[in-house]
Amino acid sequence: MLGSGEEPDPLIMKKVEHRGKIPYHKSTTNHNKGKISMLNKDYTAKLLDLVDVIITKVENFSEEVHVYLELPRIKHRCPACGALTDRVHDYRMQTVKDVPFGRKTLLHLRKRRYRCICGKRFFEKNFFLPRYHRVTSRLVAAIIGAFHELVPASEIGARYNVSGATAARYFKYVAFKPTQLPEVLSIDEFKGNSGGEKYNSIIVDAEKHKVVDILPNRFENDLIKYFSQFPSKTGVKYFVCDMNPHFRAVSKTCFPGAAIVADRYHVIPQVYWAMERVRKKEQKKLSARFRKYFKRSRCLLMKPMAKLSNEEMERLALMFEIAPRLADAYRLKNEFLDVIRAKSSAAGKPKLIDWLRSAETMGLPEFSDCIKAYRNWFREILNSMDVPWSNGFIEGCNNKTKVLKRVCFGMRNFHNFRRRILFCHT
């Protein structure tokens, strides 16, 4: 504390004067300070990825960032007469939503309206805001890109400071229209509950693992009408489908030169279902204790023999001793797995013929539907042994579609549903 008659120390007063201020160099002039201020604004423009704009002010709030900007004054060509002019008629402020940078970002654009010598008045052009829009182009692009994720439109809208209906409206800009069919065409149905139909169809390029299109139903006439519009349908060499007779009829009508391949994912379960029918019928004849034992051991029947432990093999032997018919069904199942793993149709054809004869001589009525299906699809099953393609990729796409339906609580509009599926798989 200084007394009334004491002189203050010059060094102390110098420190007090500069406390809380930016320590500029002695040679710093007002002109240099202006350069530093302009440099900070340039950094803000680069941070927001807004080049060739003039940032006048930035306001930070707890949940929002407000950026005030304008474009440099340059000559514009009159849309009426084509003359160049830089005469400003007036200014107007427009608030625009932008991509959030951690917080909601709002751009306050000071727009110029130019006046031409012909009397025409028009707004200046900019690169980030389309005409009549109140959101930037990159915000629309970010919203559309977010539809790749398996989230509802309401969540995407909340993320980008728009409503879910607005986000869905922007997504309608996306359009898909296939122009040609692949050489390896795979088709399957899935439960879509969209467009008034319970089941929709999906078409996939099985070779390149790409979704080609989504169809509103699975009716034979509609599928034939759809495929007939493609001039490239003669280029389809393989038609992969499940054991649906309607799909086979479509292939024979639209792609007579294509080889029909039965999907192994749908062929193999036929023999498993037949074995399960034998197990259920046999366990009904047993006491409650053995019924529970058979039911709990059903997974052992599905397990490959090479992966069974000694204890599991003993459990199966006990089951087969109690139910000999189940032992015959288990043997048929394993023999068919050896048949379907044949490396070519030439090697698999005699094996499949022998298996069908063996299954018929077993006298198991539970295998009658399985034998009938394999005879009806004999040629298609043999074709599956010559090619590596199946509907495995389609099943993965259908699983992703189920997740999309669940998070969106269903999608009634088929066109929006189709667009969303194709976009998620692109």
Number of C-alpha atoms within 10 A of each C-alpha: 4 8 7 6 6 8 8 10 9 9 8 9 11 10 10 10 9 10 10 8 7 7 9 9 7 6 7 10 10 9 8 11 12 11 11 12 10 15 12 13 18 18 12 18 18 13 11 15 10 15 13 14 17 18 21 13 12 14 10 11 9 7 9 15 18 18 21 19 20 18 17 11 11 10 13 19 16 22 12 12 12 11 13 14 15 17 17 16 13 12 13 10 13 12 15 17 22 23 23 16 11 9 16 18 21 20 21 20 21 16 18 22 17 22 19 22 12 11 11 12 18 18 18 19 15 13 10 13 18 12 9 6 10 14 19 18 17 13 18 20 13 15 23 20 14 20 19 15 12 18 16 18 22 16 15 23 18 12 17 22 18 16 16 17 12 15 23 19 12 13 22 13 9 10 9 11 7 8 10 15 20 21 19 22 24 29 22 20 21 19 14 24 18 20 17 12 14 13 17 21 18 23 20 24 20 25 15 11 15 17 22 23 19 20 18 22 22 20 15 15 11 14 19 17 12 12 18 14 11 14 11 14 19 14 15 20 17 22 28 30 26 21 20 13 13 14 23 21 15 20 24 15 13 19 22 15 16 20 19 26 29 27 23 21 14 14 19 15 13 18 23 19 16 22 26 19 16 21 24 15 13 17 20 12 11 14 10 11 8 15 17 12 14 22 12 10 15 14 9 16 22 14 11 10 12 6 10 14 10 9 9 16 14 12 16 21 14 11 19 15 12 15 17 13 19 25 20 17 25 22 13 21 24 16 15 17 13 12 22 21 13 18 13 15 20 13 14 21 19 12 17 23 13 13 18 18 11 13 21 14 9 13 12 16 14 18 23 13 14 22 20 12 14 18 15 13 20 15 16 22 24 23 22 25 23 15 13 9 21 23 23 15 19 23 15 11 21 19 13 16 20 16 15 21 19 14 12 15 10 16 18 14 12 19 16 15 21 20 17 22 24 18 19 18 14 10
